[in-house]
Amino acid sequence: MKVKVRLTGLLAASCGFREKIVELPNDFTIAEAITFMNIPVSGIWIKSSVNGSLKNKSYVLQESDELYLFPIGGGG
């Protein structure tokens, strides 16, 4: 299935893209998608939104979903 993936902040800088269409196996959760795409940041530091609504990482993605991943927190 094809899912539009959007990244921001550190995630975009680390992965080298802000937005692209990704081909994922059917019935993949957000957590599985993060691992599959080799996102180089621990999943505990990432929040996710699907089609404009916050979702937890156990959400099962559907064809044509728009998955938005963004880092939480920061500072120092």
C-alpha positions as CSV (number, residue, x, y, z in Angstrom):
1,M,0.0,0.0,0.0
2,K,1.1,3.6,-0.6
3,V,1.2,6.1,2.3
4,K,2.3,9.7,2.1
5,V,4.9,10.3,4.8
6,R,5.8,13.8,6.1
7,L,8.6,14.5,8.5
8,T,9.7,17.6,10.3
9,G,12.6,18.9,12.3
10,L,15.3,16.5,13.3
11,L,13.5,13.6,11.6
12,A,13.5,15.4,8.2
13,A,17.2,16.3,8.6
14,S,18.1,12.8,9.7
15,C,16.2,11.0,6.9
16,G,17.0,13.5,4.1
17,F,13.4,14.2,3.1
18,R,10.4,16.1,4.2
19,E,7.7,14.4,2.2
20,K,7.5,11.3,0.0
21,I,5.2,8.4,-0.9
22,V,6.3,5.2,0.7
23,E,5.3,1.7,-0.3
24,L,4.5,-0.3,2.8
25,P,3.2,-3.9,3.3
26,N,-0.6,-4.1,4.1
27,D,-1.7,-4.0,7.7
28,F,1.4,-2.1,8.9
29,T,1.2,-0.2,12.1
30,I,2.8,3.2,12.6
31,A,5.5,1.6,14.8
32,E,6.2,-1.0,12.1
33,A,6.4,1.8,9.5
34,I,8.9,3.7,11.6
35,T,11.1,0.6,11.8
36,F,10.6,-0.2,8.1
37,M,11.7,3.3,7.0
38,N,14.8,3.1,9.3
39,I,13.9,6.4,11.1
40,P,17.1,7.0,13.1
41,V,15.4,8.3,16.2
42,S,13.8,6.1,18.9
43,G,10.1,5.8,18.5
44,I,9.5,7.1,22.1
45,W,10.7,10.5,20.8
46,I,8.3,10.6,17.9
47,K,4.6,11.6,17.8
48,S,2.4,10.7,14.9
49,S,-0.6,12.0,13.1
50,V,-2.7,10.3,10.4
51,N,-4.9,12.4,8.2
52,G,-4.7,15.3,10.7
53,S,-5.5,13.3,13.8
54,L,-3.0,12.3,16.5
55,K,-2.7,8.5,16.6
56,N,-0.7,6.1,18.8
57,K,1.8,3.8,17.2
58,S,-0.4,0.8,17.2
59,Y,-2.7,2.4,14.6
60,V,-3.0,0.3,11.5
61,L,-2.3,2.4,8.4
62,Q,-4.6,2.3,5.3
63,E,-3.9,2.9,1.6
64,S,-3.5,6.6,0.9
65,D,-3.2,7.7,4.5
66,E,-1.0,10.7,5.2
67,L,1.4,9.9,8.1
68,Y,3.0,12.9,9.7
69,L,5.9,12.1,12.1
70,F,7.4,14.8,14.3
71,P,9.9,14.8,17.2
72,I,8.6,15.7,20.7
73,G,10.2,18.0,23.1
74,G,13.6,19.5,22.9
75,G,15.5,22.1,24.8
76,G,18.7,22.1,26.7
